[in-house]
């Protein structure tokens, strides 16, 4: 035996089905508005910090690297670039007091050091 369905039951089901995507779109739109508002607030509050970080450590460092790489052999340049995570860890330890996790962080540094020594 088939259940009795009326036109109002079908209309109610159709309304429910179409309401879900509309609510999802509204939720997505509101989330994007919040995100853009947070980005806007961050840009207003920290504009000069962002200008500095995008120009000096990023653009200037890449420009210096490109200029200096002309005078260095490809082998030596690859060693220098491979040591970048090691130098980052050393400076993080010295300036920020961060520590490497044992044994994986120390093992990673050791592998990079051995690779750099054997390639030189």
C-alpha positions as CSV (number, residue, x, y, z in Angstrom):
1,X,0.0,0.0,0.0
2,X,1.3,3.4,-1.0
3,X,1.4,6.2,1.5
4,X,-1.0,9.1,0.8
5,X,0.9,12.1,-0.4
6,X,-0.8,15.3,-0.9
7,X,0.2,18.3,-3.0
8,X,1.0,20.2,0.2
9,X,3.4,17.4,1.3
10,X,5.2,17.6,-2.1
11,X,5.3,21.4,-1.9
12,X,6.7,21.3,1.6
13,X,9.4,18.8,0.5
14,X,10.4,20.9,-2.5
15,X,10.6,24.0,-0.3
16,X,12.9,22.2,2.1
17,X,15.2,21.0,-0.6
18,X,15.5,24.4,-2.2
19,X,16.0,26.1,1.1
20,X,19.2,24.2,1.9
21,X,21.3,25.5,-1.0
22,X,20.1,29.0,-0.3
23,X,21.1,28.8,3.3
24,X,24.5,27.3,2.3
25,X,25.1,30.2,-0.1
26,X,24.1,32.7,2.6
27,X,26.5,31.0,5.0
28,X,29.3,31.0,2.5
29,X,28.7,34.6,1.6
30,X,28.7,35.7,5.3
31,X,31.9,33.7,5.9
32,X,33.6,35.5,3.0
33,X,32.4,38.8,4.3
34,X,33.9,38.1,7.7
35,X,37.2,36.9,6.1
36,X,37.5,40.0,3.9
37,X,36.7,42.2,6.9
38,X,39.4,40.6,8.9
39,X,41.9,41.0,6.0
40,X,40.9,44.7,5.7
41,X,41.3,45.2,9.5
42,X,44.7,43.5,9.4
43,X,45.8,45.7,6.5
44,X,44.7,48.8,8.2
45,X,46.3,47.9,11.6
46,X,49.6,46.6,10.2
47,X,50.1,48.2,6.8
48,X,53.8,49.3,7.4
49,X,54.7,45.9,8.8
50,X,53.3,44.2,5.8
51,X,55.1,46.6,3.4
52,X,58.3,46.0,5.3
53,X,57.9,42.2,5.2
54,X,57.1,42.1,1.6
55,X,59.9,44.3,0.5
56,X,63.0,43.9,2.7
57,X,63.1,40.2,3.7
58,X,61.5,38.9,0.6
59,X,62.2,41.1,-2.5
60,X,65.6,42.4,-1.3
61,X,66.8,39.0,-0.2
62,X,65.8,37.4,-3.6
63,X,67.5,40.3,-5.5
64,X,70.7,39.9,-3.5
65,X,70.6,36.1,-3.9
66,X,70.2,36.5,-7.7
67,X,73.1,38.9,-8.0
68,X,75.4,36.8,-5.8
69,X,74.5,33.6,-7.5
70,X,76.3,34.8,-10.7
71,X,79.7,34.6,-8.8
72,X,79.1,31.1,-7.3
73,X,79.3,27.7,-9.0
74,X,76.1,25.7,-9.3
75,X,77.5,23.1,-6.9
76,X,78.2,25.6,-4.2
77,X,74.9,27.3,-4.7
78,X,73.0,24.1,-4.3
79,X,74.9,23.4,-1.0
80,X,74.0,26.9,0.2
81,X,70.3,26.5,-0.7
82,X,70.3,23.0,0.9
83,X,71.6,24.5,4.1
84,X,68.7,27.1,4.3
85,X,66.6,25.0,6.8
86,X,69.6,24.4,9.0
87,X,70.4,28.2,9.1
88,X,66.7,28.8,9.8
89,X,66.8,26.4,12.7
90,X,70.0,27.9,14.1
91,X,68.7,31.5,13.9
92,X,65.3,30.4,15.4
93,X,67.2,28.9,18.3
94,X,69.5,31.9,18.9
95,X,67.0,34.6,18.4
96,X,63.7,33.1,19.5
97,X,64.8,30.3,21.9
98,X,63.1,27.6,19.8
99,X,64.3,24.0,20.1
100,X,64.3,21.1,17.7
101,X,62.2,18.1,18.5
102,X,64.2,15.0,19.2
103,X,65.0,12.8,17.3
104,X,63.3,13.9,14.0
105,X,64.4,17.6,14.0
106,X,68.0,16.7,14.9
107,X,68.0,13.9,12.4
108,X,66.9,16.2,9.6
109,X,69.7,18.7,10.5
110,X,72.2,15.8,10.6
111,X,71.1,14.6,7.2
112,X,71.5,18.0,5.6
113,X,74.9,18.6,7.2
114,X,76.2,15.2,5.9
115,X,74.8,16.0,2.4
116,X,76.5,19.4,2.5
117,X,79.8,18.0,3.7
118,X,79.9,15.2,1.2
119,X,79.0,17.4,-1.8
120,X,81.6,20.0,-1.1
